[in-house]
Amino acid sequence: MNLRAQINYWLSLNQMTYNKLADKMTKISGKKYTGGGINAKLVRGTLTFKEFELIAKIFNNKLELKEIK
């Protein structure tokens, strides 16, 4: 899965910008986020699982890991 594409999809569905997402992430986590910082992490591939989990929560989604058999 391409995380950047998924987040852009959620942003589009919710008519939200990276800056608005960053504001919500900052409010929930207490850690300062910026729209440009989130985008840069996605481009570099350095977004943490915990950050992606927080973003999913903001968009009312839950992450699940499934074992591949």
mmJSON file of the N, C-alpha and C atoms, coordinates in Angstrom:
{"data_MODEL":{"atom_site":{
"group_PDB":["ATOM","ATOM","ATOM","ATOM","ATOM","ATOM","ATOM","ATOM","ATOM","ATOM","ATOM","ATOM","ATOM","ATOM","ATOM","ATOM","ATOM","ATOM","ATOM","ATOM","ATOM","ATOM","ATOM","ATOM","ATOM","ATOM","ATOM","ATOM","ATOM","ATOM","ATOM","ATOM","ATOM","ATOM","ATOM","ATOM","ATOM","ATOM","ATOM","ATOM","ATOM","ATOM","ATOM","ATOM","ATOM","ATOM","ATOM","ATOM","ATOM","ATOM","ATOM","ATOM","ATOM","ATOM","ATOM","ATOM","ATOM","ATOM","ATOM","ATOM","ATOM","ATOM","ATOM","ATOM","ATOM","ATOM","ATOM","ATOM","ATOM","ATOM","ATOM","ATOM","ATOM","ATOM","ATOM","ATOM","ATOM","ATOM","ATOM","ATOM","ATOM","ATOM","ATOM","ATOM","ATOM","ATOM","ATOM","ATOM","ATOM","ATOM","ATOM","ATOM","ATOM","ATOM","ATOM","ATOM","ATOM","ATOM","ATOM","ATOM","ATOM","ATOM","ATOM","ATOM","ATOM","ATOM","ATOM","ATOM","ATOM","ATOM","ATOM","ATOM","ATOM","ATOM","ATOM","ATOM","ATOM","ATOM","ATOM","ATOM","ATOM","ATOM","ATOM","ATOM","ATOM","ATOM","ATOM","ATOM","ATOM","ATOM","ATOM","ATOM","ATOM","ATOM","ATOM","ATOM","ATOM","ATOM","ATOM","ATOM","ATOM","ATOM","ATOM","ATOM","ATOM","ATOM","ATOM","ATOM","ATOM","ATOM","ATOM","ATOM","ATOM","ATOM","ATOM","ATOM","ATOM","ATOM","ATOM","ATOM","ATOM","ATOM","ATOM","ATOM","ATOM","ATOM","ATOM","ATOM","ATOM","ATOM","ATOM","ATOM","ATOM","ATOM","ATOM","ATOM","ATOM","ATOM","ATOM","ATOM","ATOM","ATOM","ATOM","ATOM","ATOM","ATOM","ATOM","ATOM","ATOM","ATOM","ATOM","ATOM","ATOM","ATOM","ATOM","ATOM","ATOM","ATOM","ATOM","ATOM","ATOM","ATOM","ATOM","ATOM","ATOM","ATOM","ATOM"],
"id":[1,2,3,4,5,6,7,8,9,10,11,12,13,14,15,16,17,18,19,20,21,22,23,24,25,26,27,28,29,30,31,32,33,34,35,36,37,38,39,40,41,42,43,44,45,46,47,48,49,50,51,52,53,54,55,56,57,58,59,60,61,62,63,64,65,66,67,68,69,70,71,72,73,74,75,76,77,78,79,80,81,82,83,84,85,86,87,88,89,90,91,92,93,94,95,96,97,98,99,100,101,102,103,104,105,106,107,108,109,110,111,112,113,114,115,116,117,118,119,120,121,122,123,124,125,126,127,128,129,130,131,132,133,134,135,136,137,138,139,140,141,142,143,144,145,146,147,148,149,150,151,152,153,154,155,156,157,158,159,160,161,162,163,164,165,166,167,168,169,170,171,172,173,174,175,176,177,178,179,180,181,182,183,184,185,186,187,188,189,190,191,192,193,194,195,196,197,198,199,200,201,202,203,204,205,206,207],
"type_symbol":["N","C","C","N","C","C","N","C","C","N","C","C","N","C","C","N","C","C","N","C","C","N","C","C","N","C","C","N","C","C","N","C","C","N","C","C","N","C","C","N","C","C","N","C","C","N","C","C","N","C","C","N","C","C","N","C","C","N","C","C","N","C","C","N","C","C","N","C","C","N","C","C","N","C","C","N","C","C","N","C","C","N","C","C","N","C","C","N","C","C","N","C","C","N","C","C","N","C","C","N","C","C","N","C","C","N","C","C","N","C","C","N","C","C","N","C","C","N","C","C","N","C","C","N","C","C","N","C","C","N","C","C","N","C","C","N","C","C","N","C","C","N","C","C","N","C","C","N","C","C","N","C","C","N","C","C","N","C","C","N","C","C","N","C","C","N","C","C","N","C","C","N","C","C","N","C","C","N","C","C","N","C","C","N","C","C","N","C","C","N","C","C","N","C","C","N","C","C","N","C","C","N","C","C","N","C","C"],
"label_atom_id":["N","CA","C","N","CA","C","N","CA","C","N","CA","C","N","CA","C","N","CA","C","N","CA","C","N","CA","C","N","CA","C","N","CA","C","N","CA","C","N","CA","C","N","CA","C","N","CA","C","N","CA","C","N","CA","C","N","CA","C","N","CA","C","N","CA","C","N","CA","C","N","CA","C","N","CA","C","N","CA","C","N","CA","C","N","CA","C","N","CA","C","N","CA","C","N","CA","C","N","CA","C","N","CA","C","N","CA","C","N","CA","C","N","CA","C","N","CA","C","N","CA","C","N","CA","C","N","CA","C","N","CA","C","N","CA","C","N","CA","C","N","CA","C","N","CA","C","N","CA","C","N","CA","C","N","CA","C","N","CA","C","N","CA","C","N","CA","C","N","CA","C","N","CA","C","N","CA","C","N","CA","C","N","CA","C","N","CA","C","N","CA","C","N","CA","C","N","CA","C","N","CA","C","N","CA","C","N","CA","C","N","CA","C","N","CA","C","N","CA","C","N","CA","C","N","CA","C","N","CA","C","N","CA","C","N","CA","C","N","CA","C"],
"label_alt_id":[null,null,null,null,null,null,null,null,null,null,null,null,null,null,null,null,null,null,null,null,null,null,null,null,null,null,null,null,null,null,null,null,null,null,null,null,null,null,null,null,null,null,null,null,null,null,null,null,null,null,null,null,null,null,null,null,null,null,null,null,null,null,null,null,null,null,null,null,null,null,null,null,null,null,null,null,null,null,null,null,null,null,null,null,null,null,null,null,null,null,null,null,null,null,null,null,null,null,null,null,null,null,null,null,null,null,null,null,null,null,null,null,null,null,null,null,null,null,null,null,null,null,null,null,null,null,null,null,null,null,null,null,null,null,null,null,null,null,null,null,null,null,null,null,null,null,null,null,null,null,null,null,null,null,null,null,null,null,null,null,null,null,null,null,null,null,null,null,null,null,null,null,null,null,null,null,null,null,null,null,null,null,null,null,null,null,null,null,null,null,null,null,null,null,null,null,null,null,null,null,null,null,null,null,null,null,null],
"label_comp_id":["MET","MET","MET","ASN","ASN","ASN","LEU","LEU","LEU","ARG","ARG","ARG","ALA","ALA","ALA","GLN","GLN","GLN","ILE","ILE","ILE","ASN","ASN","ASN","TYR","TYR","TYR","TRP","TRP","TRP","LEU","LEU","LEU","SER","SER","SER","LEU","LEU","LEU","ASN","ASN","ASN","GLN","GLN","GLN","MET","MET","MET","THR","THR","THR","TYR","TYR","TYR","ASN","ASN","ASN","LYS","LYS","LYS","LEU","LEU","LEU","ALA","ALA","ALA","ASP","ASP","ASP","LYS","LYS","LYS","MET","MET","MET","THR","THR","THR","LYS","LYS","LYS","ILE","ILE","ILE","SER","SER","SER","GLY","GLY","GLY","LYS","LYS","LYS","LYS","LYS","LYS","TYR","TYR","TYR","THR","THR","THR","GLY","GLY","GLY","GLY","GLY","GLY","GLY","GLY","GLY","ILE","ILE","ILE","ASN","ASN","ASN","ALA","ALA","ALA","LYS","LYS","LYS","LEU","LEU","LEU","VAL","VAL","VAL","ARG","ARG","ARG","GLY","GLY","GLY","THR","THR","THR","LEU","LEU","LEU","THR","THR","THR","PHE","PHE","PHE","LYS","LYS","LYS","GLU","GLU","GLU","PHE","PHE","PHE","GLU","GLU","GLU","LEU","LEU","LEU","ILE","ILE","ILE","ALA","ALA","ALA","LYS","LYS","LYS","ILE","ILE","ILE","PHE","PHE","PHE","ASN","ASN","ASN","ASN","ASN","ASN","LYS","LYS","LYS","LEU","LEU","LEU","GLU","GLU","GLU","LEU","LEU","LEU","LYS","LYS","LYS","GLU","GLU","GLU","ILE","ILE","ILE","LYS","LYS","LYS"],
"label_asym_id":["A","A","A","A","A","A","A","A","A","A","A","A","A","A","A","A","A","A","A","A","A","A","A","A","A","A","A","A","A","A","A","A","A","A","A","A","A","A","A","A","A","A","A","A","A","A","A","A","A","A","A","A","A","A","A","A","A","A","A","A","A","A","A","A","A","A","A","A","A","A","A","A","A","A","A","A","A","A","A","A","A","A","A","A","A","A","A","A","A","A","A","A","A","A","A","A","A","A","A","A","A","A","A","A","A","A","A","A","A","A","A","A","A","A","A","A","A","A","A","A","A","A","A","A","A","A","A","A","A","A","A","A","A","A","A","A","A","A","A","A","A","A","A","A","A","A","A","A","A","A","A","A","A","A","A","A","A","A","A","A","A","A","A","A","A","A","A","A","A","A","A","A","A","A","A","A","A","A","A","A","A","A","A","A","A","A","A","A","A","A","A","A","A","A","A","A","A","A","A","A","A","A","A","A","A","A","A"],
"label_entity_id":["1","1","1","1","1","1","1","1","1","1","1","1","1","1","1","1","1","1","1","1","1","1","1","1","1","1","1","1","1","1","1","1","1","1","1","1","1","1","1","1","1","1","1","1","1","1","1","1","1","1","1","1","1","1","1","1","1","1","1","1","1","1","1","1","1","1","1","1","1","1","1","1","1","1","1","1","1","1","1","1","1","1","1","1","1","1","1","1","1","1","1","1","1","1","1","1","1","1","1","1","1","1","1","1","1","1","1","1","1","1","1","1","1","1","1","1","1","1","1","1","1","1","1","1","1","1","1","1","1","1","1","1","1","1","1","1","1","1","1","1","1","1","1","1","1","1","1","1","1","1","1","1","1","1","1","1","1","1","1","1","1","1","1","1","1","1","1","1","1","1","1","1","1","1","1","1","1","1","1","1","1","1","1","1","1","1","1","1","1","1","1","1","1","1","1","1","1","1","1","1","1","1","1","1","1","1","1"],
"label_seq_id":[1,1,1,2,2,2,3,3,3,4,4,4,5,5,5,6,6,6,7,7,7,8,8,8,9,9,9,10,10,10,11,11,11,12,12,12,13,13,13,14,14,14,15,15,15,16,16,16,17,17,17,18,18,18,19,19,19,20,20,20,21,21,21,22,22,22,23,23,23,24,24,24,25,25,25,26,26,26,27,27,27,28,28,28,29,29,29,30,30,30,31,31,31,32,32,32,33,33,33,34,34,34,35,35,35,36,36,36,37,37,37,38,38,38,39,39,39,40,40,40,41,41,41,42,42,42,43,43,43,44,44,44,45,45,45,46,46,46,47,47,47,48,48,48,49,49,49,50,50,50,51,51,51,52,52,52,53,53,53,54,54,54,55,55,55,56,56,56,57,57,57,58,58,58,59,59,59,60,60,60,61,61,61,62,62,62,63,63,63,64,64,64,65,65,65,66,66,66,67,67,67,68,68,68,69,69,69],
"pdbx_PDB_ins_code":[null,null,null,null,null,null,null,null,null,null,null,null,null,null,null,null,null,null,null,null,null,null,null,null,null,null,null,null,null,null,null,null,null,null,null,null,null,null,null,null,null,null,null,null,null,null,null,null,null,null,null,null,null,null,null,null,null,null,null,null,null,null,null,null,null,null,null,null,null,null,null,null,null,null,null,null,null,null,null,null,null,null,null,null,null,null,null,null,null,null,null,null,null,null,null,null,null,null,null,null,null,null,null,null,null,null,null,null,null,null,null,null,null,null,null,null,null,null,null,null,null,null,null,null,null,null,null,null,null,null,null,null,null,null,null,null,null,null,null,null,null,null,null,null,null,null,null,null,null,null,null,null,null,null,null,null,null,null,null,null,null,null,null,null,null,null,null,null,null,null,null,null,null,null,null,null,null,null,null,null,null,null,null,null,null,null,null,null,null,null,null,null,null,null,null,null,null,null,null,null,null,null,null,null,null,null,null],
"Cartn_x":[0.853,0.0,0.897,0.507,1.211,0.568,1.311,0.756,0.366,1.211,0.93,-0.384,-0.582,-1.818,-3.026,-2.877,-3.981,-4.344,-3.339,-3.591,-4.181,-3.682,-4.251,-5.713,-6.025,-7.41,-8.295,-7.833,-8.605,-8.758,-7.694,-7.764,-8.804,-8.79,-9.737,-11.18,-11.405,-12.759,-13.305,-12.421,-12.832,-12.595,-12.241,-11.984,-11.071,-9.932,-8.989,-7.615,-6.837,-5.478,-4.48,-3.23,-2.18,-2.067,-2.258,-2.163,-3.258,-4.476,-5.564,-5.311,-4.792,-4.444,-3.371,-2.371,-1.289,-1.828,-2.76,-3.369,-4.069,-4.809,-5.518,-4.535,-3.47,-2.464,-1.789,-1.529,-0.901,-1.81,-3.101,-4.055,-4.149,-4.203,-4.373,-3.101,-1.963,-0.718,0.072,-0.13,0.667,2.021,2.341,3.593,3.303,4.198,3.982,4.174,3.151,3.2,2.868,3.461,3.129,2.722,1.963,1.555,2.753,3.707,4.911,5.741,5.766,6.512,5.92,4.599,3.93,4.199,4.036,4.267,5.714,6.666,8.073,8.35,7.726,7.906,7.357,6.248,5.669,6.577,7.146,8.042,9.304,9.862,11.086,10.829,9.585,9.258,9.618,9.532,9.92,8.745,7.53,6.365,6.323,6.178,6.17,4.801,4.799,3.546,2.613,3.173,2.372,1.715,2.456,1.891,0.802,1.032,0.009,-1.232,-1.023,-2.139,-2.961,-2.282,-2.943,-3.74,-3.149,-3.839,-5.075,-4.936,-6.082,-7.195,-6.827,-7.811,-8.55,-7.825,-8.444,-9.511,-9.257,-10.212,-11.154,-11.261,-12.17,-11.912,-10.635,-10.228,-9.38,-9.338,-8.548,-7.59,-6.353,-5.37,-5.374,-5.314,-5.239,-4.102,-3.367,-2.325,-2.84,-2.692,-3.13,-1.956,-1.921,-0.87,-1.137,-0.079,-0.181,0.165,-0.698,-0.467,-0.006],
"Cartn_y":[-1.179,0.0,1.24,2.221,3.497,4.432,4.717,5.518,6.915,7.519,8.881,8.927,7.954,7.897,7.694,6.833,6.582,7.84,8.541,9.765,10.836,10.957,11.93,11.601,10.317,9.885,10.32,10.059,10.47,11.984,12.702,14.17,14.645,14.067,14.44,14.152,12.966,12.593,13.548,14.052,14.908,16.389,16.724,18.112,18.795,18.157,18.621,18.811,19.707,19.938,19.307,19.235,18.746,19.639,20.933,21.849,21.575,21.328,21.016,19.679,18.719,17.427,17.61,18.419,18.681,19.322,20.245,20.881,19.851,18.941,17.912,16.955,16.599,15.716,16.376,17.669,18.416,18.455,18.711,18.768,17.434,16.339,15.021,14.547,14.714,14.134,15.056,16.368,17.312,17.591,16.884,17.085,17.989,18.938,19.904,19.255,19.328,18.847,19.998,19.965,20.926,20.148,20.8,20.153,19.765,20.682,20.395,19.279,19.217,18.163,16.788,16.705,15.427,15.0,15.939,15.636,15.196,15.87,15.515,14.107,13.756,12.407,11.356,11.669,10.733,10.573,11.666,11.612,10.818,11.058,10.371,8.947,8.641,7.311,7.146,8.246,8.199,8.387,8.358,8.446,7.198,7.37,6.211,5.53,4.286,3.553,4.27,4.785,5.483,6.732,7.447,8.628,8.239,7.153,6.701,6.228,5.588,5.147,6.35,7.424,8.657,9.268,9.292,9.837,9.003,7.693,6.812,7.095,7.291,7.582,8.886,9.887,11.182,10.994,10.085,9.828,8.667,8.342,7.289,5.94,5.581,4.279,3.584,2.27,1.473,0.613,0.552,-0.281,-1.665,-2.664,-4.05,-4.729,-5.544,-6.352,-7.78,-8.375,-9.749,-10.602,-11.8,-12.74,-13.283,-13.298,-13.868,-15.334,-16.161,-17.613,-18.157],
"Cartn_z":[0.0,0.0,0.0,-0.776,-0.819,0.216,1.282,2.379,1.92,1.082,0.622,-0.166,-1.032,-1.815,-0.9,0.115,1.045,1.815,2.314,3.077,2.174,0.955,0.014,-0.287,-0.369,-0.596,0.57,1.798,2.977,3.031,2.721,2.715,1.713,0.534,-0.513,-0.096,0.453,0.886,1.947,2.788,3.895,3.628,2.382,1.984,3.006,3.249,4.257,3.61,4.152,3.684,4.65,4.212,5.103,6.336,6.164,7.307,8.339,7.882,8.815,9.502,8.74,9.325,10.394,10.099,11.054,12.327,12.182,13.363,14.237,13.61,14.376,15.049,14.339,14.913,16.11,16.002,17.091,18.308,18.092,19.206,19.937,19.175,19.78,20.473,19.818,20.325,21.242,21.088,21.854,21.224,20.149,19.422,18.222,17.943,16.868,15.499,14.668,13.293,12.356,11.164,10.113,8.869,8.019,6.776,5.923,5.812,5.035,5.636,6.956,7.635,7.388,7.413,7.145,5.71,4.779,3.37,3.137,3.769,3.613,4.146,5.272,5.817,4.851,4.202,3.242,2.022,1.546,0.393,0.73,1.928,2.341,2.825,3.129,3.65,5.119,5.887,7.295,8.256,7.749,8.618,9.485,10.782,11.681,11.672,12.12,12.242,13.201,14.287,15.288,14.676,13.835,13.177,12.187,11.435,10.491,11.236,12.37,13.205,13.685,14.059,14.491,13.338,12.155,10.98,10.67,10.715,10.468,11.474,12.739,13.786,13.485,13.026,12.689,11.62,10.68,9.602,9.924,11.21,11.689,11.043,10.958,10.44,11.491,11.407,12.332,11.512,11.949,11.261,11.864,11.003,11.446,10.723,11.44,10.833,10.75,9.562,9.37,8.957,9.513,9.148,7.741,6.947,5.603,5.697,5.189,5.277,3.966],
"occupancy":[1.0,1.0,1.0,1.0,1.0,1.0,1.0,1.0,1.0,1.0,1.0,1.0,1.0,1.0,1.0,1.0,1.0,1.0,1.0,1.0,1.0,1.0,1.0,1.0,1.0,1.0,1.0,1.0,1.0,1.0,1.0,1.0,1.0,1.0,1.0,1.0,1.0,1.0,1.0,1.0,1.0,1.0,1.0,1.0,1.0,1.0,1.0,1.0,1.0,1.0,1.0,1.0,1.0,1.0,1.0,1.0,1.0,1.0,1.0,1.0,1.0,1.0,1.0,1.0,1.0,1.0,1.0,1.0,1.0,1.0,1.0,1.0,1.0,1.0,1.0,1.0,1.0,1.0,1.0,1.0,1.0,1.0,1.0,1.0,1.0,1.0,1.0,1.0,1.0,1.0,1.0,1.0,1.0,1.0,1.0,1.0,1.0,1.0,1.0,1.0,1.0,1.0,1.0,1.0,1.0,1.0,1.0,1.0,1.0,1.0,1.0,1.0,1.0,1.0,1.0,1.0,1.0,1.0,1.0,1.0,1.0,1.0,1.0,1.0,1.0,1.0,1.0,1.0,1.0,1.0,1.0,1.0,1.0,1.0,1.0,1.0,1.0,1.0,1.0,1.0,1.0,1.0,1.0,1.0,1.0,1.0,1.0,1.0,1.0,1.0,1.0,1.0,1.0,1.0,1.0,1.0,1.0,1.0,1.0,1.0,1.0,1.0,1.0,1.0,1.0,1.0,1.0,1.0,1.0,1.0,1.0,1.0,1.0,1.0,1.0,1.0,1.0,1.0,1.0,1.0,1.0,1.0,1.0,1.0,1.0,1.0,1.0,1.0,1.0,1.0,1.0,1.0,1.0,1.0,1.0,1.0,1.0,1.0,1.0,1.0,1.0,1.0,1.0,1.0,1.0,1.0,1.0],
"B_iso_or_equiv":[0.0,0.0,0.0,0.0,0.0,0.0,0.0,0.0,0.0,0.0,0.0,0.0,0.0,0.0,0.0,0.0,0.0,0.0,0.0,0.0,0.0,0.0,0.0,0.0,0.0,0.0,0.0,0.0,0.0,0.0,0.0,0.0,0.0,0.0,0.0,0.0,0.0,0.0,0.0,0.0,0.0,0.0,0.0,0.0,0.0,0.0,0.0,0.0,0.0,0.0,0.0,0.0,0.0,0.0,0.0,0.0,0.0,0.0,0.0,0.0,0.0,0.0,0.0,0.0,0.0,0.0,0.0,0.0,0.0,0.0,0.0,0.0,0.0,0.0,0.0,0.0,0.0,0.0,0.0,0.0,0.0,0.0,0.0,0.0,0.0,0.0,0.0,0.0,0.0,0.0,0.0,0.0,0.0,0.0,0.0,0.0,0.0,0.0,0.0,0.0,0.0,0.0,0.0,0.0,0.0,0.0,0.0,0.0,0.0,0.0,0.0,0.0,0.0,0.0,0.0,0.0,0.0,0.0,0.0,0.0,0.0,0.0,0.0,0.0,0.0,0.0,0.0,0.0,0.0,0.0,0.0,0.0,0.0,0.0,0.0,0.0,0.0,0.0,0.0,0.0,0.0,0.0,0.0,0.0,0.0,0.0,0.0,0.0,0.0,0.0,0.0,0.0,0.0,0.0,0.0,0.0,0.0,0.0,0.0,0.0,0.0,0.0,0.0,0.0,0.0,0.0,0.0,0.0,0.0,0.0,0.0,0.0,0.0,0.0,0.0,0.0,0.0,0.0,0.0,0.0,0.0,0.0,0.0,0.0,0.0,0.0,0.0,0.0,0.0,0.0,0.0,0.0,0.0,0.0,0.0,0.0,0.0,0.0,0.0,0.0,0.0,0.0,0.0,0.0,0.0,0.0,0.0],
"pdbx_formal_charge":[null,null,null,null,null,null,null,null,null,null,null,null,null,null,null,null,null,null,null,null,null,null,null,null,null,null,null,null,null,null,null,null,null,null,null,null,null,null,null,null,null,null,null,null,null,null,null,null,null,null,null,null,null,null,null,null,null,null,null,null,null,null,null,null,null,null,null,null,null,null,null,null,null,null,null,null,null,null,null,null,null,null,null,null,null,null,null,null,null,null,null,null,null,null,null,null,null,null,null,null,null,null,null,null,null,null,null,null,null,null,null,null,null,null,null,null,null,null,null,null,null,null,null,null,null,null,null,null,null,null,null,null,null,null,null,null,null,null,null,null,null,null,null,null,null,null,null,null,null,null,null,null,null,null,null,null,null,null,null,null,null,null,null,null,null,null,null,null,null,null,null,null,null,null,null,null,null,null,null,null,null,null,null,null,null,null,null,null,null,null,null,null,null,null,null,null,null,null,null,null,null,null,null,null,null,null,null],
"auth_seq_id":[1,1,1,2,2,2,3,3,3,4,4,4,5,5,5,6,6,6,7,7,7,8,8,8,9,9,9,10,10,10,11,11,11,12,12,12,13,13,13,14,14,14,15,15,15,16,16,16,17,17,17,18,18,18,19,19,19,20,20,20,21,21,21,22,22,22,23,23,23,24,24,24,25,25,25,26,26,26,27,27,27,28,28,28,29,29,29,30,30,30,31,31,31,32,32,32,33,33,33,34,34,34,35,35,35,36,36,36,37,37,37,38,38,38,39,39,39,40,40,40,41,41,41,42,42,42,43,43,43,44,44,44,45,45,45,46,46,46,47,47,47,48,48,48,49,49,49,50,50,50,51,51,51,52,52,52,53,53,53,54,54,54,55,55,55,56,56,56,57,57,57,58,58,58,59,59,59,60,60,60,61,61,61,62,62,62,63,63,63,64,64,64,65,65,65,66,66,66,67,67,67,68,68,68,69,69,69],
"auth_comp_id":["MET","MET","MET","ASN","ASN","ASN","LEU","LEU","LEU","ARG","ARG","ARG","ALA","ALA","ALA","GLN","GLN","GLN","ILE","ILE","ILE","ASN","ASN","ASN","TYR","TYR","TYR","TRP","TRP","TRP","LEU","LEU","LEU","SER","SER","SER","LEU","LEU","LEU","ASN","ASN","ASN","GLN","GLN","GLN","MET","MET","MET","THR","THR","THR","TYR","TYR","TYR","ASN","ASN","ASN","LYS","LYS","LYS","LEU","LEU","LEU","ALA","ALA","ALA","ASP","ASP","ASP","LYS","LYS","LYS","MET","MET","MET","THR","THR","THR","LYS","LYS","LYS","ILE","ILE","ILE","SER","SER","SER","GLY","GLY","GLY","LYS","LYS","LYS","LYS","LYS","LYS","TYR","TYR","TYR","THR","THR","THR","GLY","GLY","GLY","GLY","GLY","GLY","GLY","GLY","GLY","ILE","ILE","ILE","ASN","ASN","ASN","ALA","ALA","ALA","LYS","LYS","LYS","LEU","LEU","LEU","VAL","VAL","VAL","ARG","ARG","ARG","GLY","GLY","GLY","THR","THR","THR","LEU","LEU","LEU","THR","THR","THR","PHE","PHE","PHE","LYS","LYS","LYS","GLU","GLU","GLU","PHE","PHE","PHE","GLU","GLU","GLU","LEU","LEU","LEU","ILE","ILE","ILE","ALA","ALA","ALA","LYS","LYS","LYS","ILE","ILE","ILE","PHE","PHE","PHE","ASN","ASN","ASN","ASN","ASN","ASN","LYS","LYS","LYS","LEU","LEU","LEU","GLU","GLU","GLU","LEU","LEU","LEU","LYS","LYS","LYS","GLU","GLU","GLU","ILE","ILE","ILE","LYS","LYS","LYS"],
"auth_asym_id":["A","A","A","A","A","A","A","A","A","A","A","A","A","A","A","A","A","A","A","A","A","A","A","A","A","A","A","A","A","A","A","A","A","A","A","A","A","A","A","A","A","A","A","A","A","A","A","A","A","A","A","A","A","A","A","A","A","A","A","A","A","A","A","A","A","A","A","A","A","A","A","A","A","A","A","A","A","A","A","A","A","A","A","A","A","A","A","A","A","A","A","A","A","A","A","A","A","A","A","A","A","A","A","A","A","A","A","A","A","A","A","A","A","A","A","A","A","A","A","A","A","A","A","A","A","A","A","A","A","A","A","A","A","A","A","A","A","A","A","A","A","A","A","A","A","A","A","A","A","A","A","A","A","A","A","A","A","A","A","A","A","A","A","A","A","A","A","A","A","A","A","A","A","A","A","A","A","A","A","A","A","A","A","A","A","A","A","A","A","A","A","A","A","A","A","A","A","A","A","A","A","A","A","A","A","A","A"],
"auth_atom_id":["N","CA","C","N","CA","C","N","CA","C","N","CA","C","N","CA","C","N","CA","C","N","CA","C","N","CA","C","N","CA","C","N","CA","C","N","CA","C","N","CA","C","N","CA","C","N","CA","C","N","CA","C","N","CA","C","N","CA","C","N","CA","C","N","CA","C","N","CA","C","N","CA","C","N","CA","C","N","CA","C","N","CA","C","N","CA","C","N","CA","C","N","CA","C","N","CA","C","N","CA","C","N","CA","C","N","CA","C","N","CA","C","N","CA","C","N","CA","C","N","CA","C","N","CA","C","N","CA","C","N","CA","C","N","CA","C","N","CA","C","N","CA","C","N","CA","C","N","CA","C","N","CA","C","N","CA","C","N","CA","C","N","CA","C","N","CA","C","N","CA","C","N","CA","C","N","CA","C","N","CA","C","N","CA","C","N","CA","C","N","CA","C","N","CA","C","N","CA","C","N","CA","C","N","CA","C","N","CA","C","N","CA","C","N","CA","C","N","CA","C","N","CA","C","N","CA","C","N","CA","C","N","CA","C","N","CA","C","N","CA","C"],
"pdbx_PDB_model_num":[1,1,1,1,1,1,1,1,1,1,1,1,1,1,1,1,1,1,1,1,1,1,1,1,1,1,1,1,1,1,1,1,1,1,1,1,1,1,1,1,1,1,1,1,1,1,1,1,1,1,1,1,1,1,1,1,1,1,1,1,1,1,1,1,1,1,1,1,1,1,1,1,1,1,1,1,1,1,1,1,1,1,1,1,1,1,1,1,1,1,1,1,1,1,1,1,1,1,1,1,1,1,1,1,1,1,1,1,1,1,1,1,1,1,1,1,1,1,1,1,1,1,1,1,1,1,1,1,1,1,1,1,1,1,1,1,1,1,1,1,1,1,1,1,1,1,1,1,1,1,1,1,1,1,1,1,1,1,1,1,1,1,1,1,1,1,1,1,1,1,1,1,1,1,1,1,1,1,1,1,1,1,1,1,1,1,1,1,1,1,1,1,1,1,1,1,1,1,1,1,1,1,1,1,1,1,1]
}}}
